[in-house]
């Protein structure tokens, strides 16, 4: 039996490991985008969270109710809440580490380096894109709020962010950092 969208849930119930490969190949982009929204510190943290999401899907398939939502929506919700949990965990670890290990001078220097790196990274974007990126990713302003303030559609905000991410990806690829 080949795993596809119509039988992926049953494949997980039957403990067919090909179902995980199917989820990664068909829903990997969705899961990745959701997780990266919350876990943006390192690739290792992202991969750990993705593994946890896949394990949660595998172990909690009995909780899936197709009358309430689609499988895609269900796994997206799992990814969202696991991402939020990881973000909280990582922020707590960072606070504890900073409080116990870093002196004020080292912490200030670290912020300067991060700010310079961020400015260098954002330099490949237009001024408008930089403003959107800062507000959305650094300040955490929701896209709906930004759209209301700028008197544009929310889809326009997402479109600009998507194009900006593509530019950043190309810039990082050109520097061999991805």
NORSUL-V640691 format. One record per backbone hydrogen bond with DSSP energy under -0.5 kcal/mol. NH is the residue of the N-H (numbers start at 1). CO is the residue of the C=O. E is the energy in kcal/mol with one decimal. If there is no record, write none. Layout:
BEGIN
nh: (NH | NH)
co: (CO | CO)
e: (E | E)
END
This chain:
BEGIN
nh: (7 | 8 | 11 | 12 | 13 | 14 | 15 | 16 | 17 | 19 | 20 | 21 | 22 | 23 | 24 | 25 | 26 | 27 | 28 | 31 | 32 | 33 | 34 | 35 | 36 | 37 | 38 | 38 | 39 | 40 | 46 | 47 | 48 | 49 | 50 | 51 | 52 | 53 | 54 | 55 | 56 | 57 | 58 | 59 | 60 | 61 | 63 | 64 | 68 | 69 | 74 | 75 | 76 | 77 | 78 | 79 | 80 | 81 | 82 | 83 | 84 | 85 | 86 | 87 | 88 | 89 | 90 | 91 | 92 | 93 | 94 | 95 | 96 | 97 | 98 | 99 | 100 | 101 | 102 | 102 | 107 | 108 | 109 | 110 | 111 | 112 | 113 | 114 | 115 | 116 | 117 | 118 | 119 | 120 | 121 | 122 | 123 | 124 | 125 | 130 | 131 | 132 | 133 | 134 | 135 | 136 | 137 | 138 | 138 | 139 | 141 | 146 | 147 | 148 | 149 | 150 | 151 | 152 | 156 | 157 | 158 | 159 | 160 | 161 | 162 | 163 | 164 | 165 | 166 | 167 | 168 | 169 | 170 | 171 | 172 | 173 | 174 | 175 | 176 | 177)
co: (4 | 4 | 7 | 8 | 9 | 10 | 12 | 11 | 15 | 16 | 17 | 17 | 18 | 19 | 20 | 21 | 22 | 23 | 24 | 27 | 28 | 29 | 30 | 31 | 32 | 33 | 34 | 35 | 35 | 38 | 42 | 43 | 44 | 45 | 46 | 47 | 48 | 49 | 50 | 51 | 52 | 53 | 54 | 55 | 56 | 58 | 60 | 61 | 65 | 65 | 70 | 71 | 72 | 73 | 74 | 75 | 76 | 77 | 78 | 79 | 80 | 81 | 82 | 83 | 84 | 85 | 86 | 87 | 88 | 89 | 90 | 91 | 92 | 93 | 94 | 95 | 96 | 97 | 97 | 98 | 103 | 104 | 105 | 106 | 107 | 108 | 109 | 110 | 111 | 112 | 113 | 114 | 115 | 116 | 117 | 118 | 119 | 121 | 122 | 126 | 127 | 128 | 129 | 130 | 131 | 132 | 133 | 133 | 134 | 134 | 135 | 142 | 143 | 144 | 145 | 146 | 147 | 147 | 153 | 153 | 154 | 155 | 156 | 157 | 158 | 159 | 160 | 161 | 162 | 163 | 164 | 165 | 166 | 167 | 168 | 169 | 170 | 171 | 173 | 172)
e: (-0.9 | -1.1 | -2.3 | -2.0 | -2.4 | -2.5 | -1.5 | -3.2 | -0.8 | -2.1 | -0.8 | -1.2 | -2.2 | -2.5 | -2.6 | -2.4 | -2.8 | -2.8 | -0.9 | -2.7 | -2.9 | -2.5 | -2.2 | -2.7 | -2.8 | -1.1 | -0.7 | -1.3 | -3.2 | -0.8 | -2.1 | -2.9 | -2.4 | -2.3 | -2.6 | -2.5 | -2.0 | -2.4 | -2.6 | -2.4 | -2.3 | -2.4 | -2.4 | -2.9 | -2.0 | -0.6 | -1.9 | -1.4 | -1.7 | -1.5 | -2.3 | -2.6 | -1.9 | -2.2 | -1.9 | -2.5 | -2.4 | -2.5 | -2.5 | -2.5 | -2.3 | -2.2 | -2.7 | -2.5 | -2.4 | -2.4 | -3.1 | -2.6 | -2.3 | -2.3 | -2.6 | -2.3 | -2.5 | -2.7 | -2.8 | -2.5 | -1.9 | -2.9 | -0.7 | -0.8 | -2.3 | -2.3 | -2.1 | -2.4 | -2.1 | -2.0 | -2.4 | -2.5 | -2.7 | -2.4 | -2.8 | -2.7 | -2.6 | -2.6 | -2.4 | -2.9 | -1.1 | -1.0 | -2.0 | -2.7 | -2.2 | -2.1 | -3.0 | -2.7 | -2.4 | -3.0 | -2.6 | -1.0 | -0.9 | -2.4 | -3.0 | -2.2 | -2.6 | -2.2 | -2.3 | -2.4 | -1.0 | -2.2 | -0.6 | -1.2 | -2.2 | -2.4 | -2.5 | -2.5 | -2.5 | -2.5 | -2.3 | -2.5 | -2.0 | -2.0 | -2.6 | -2.8 | -2.4 | -2.5 | -2.8 | -2.5 | -2.4 | -1.0 | -1.4 | -2.6)
END
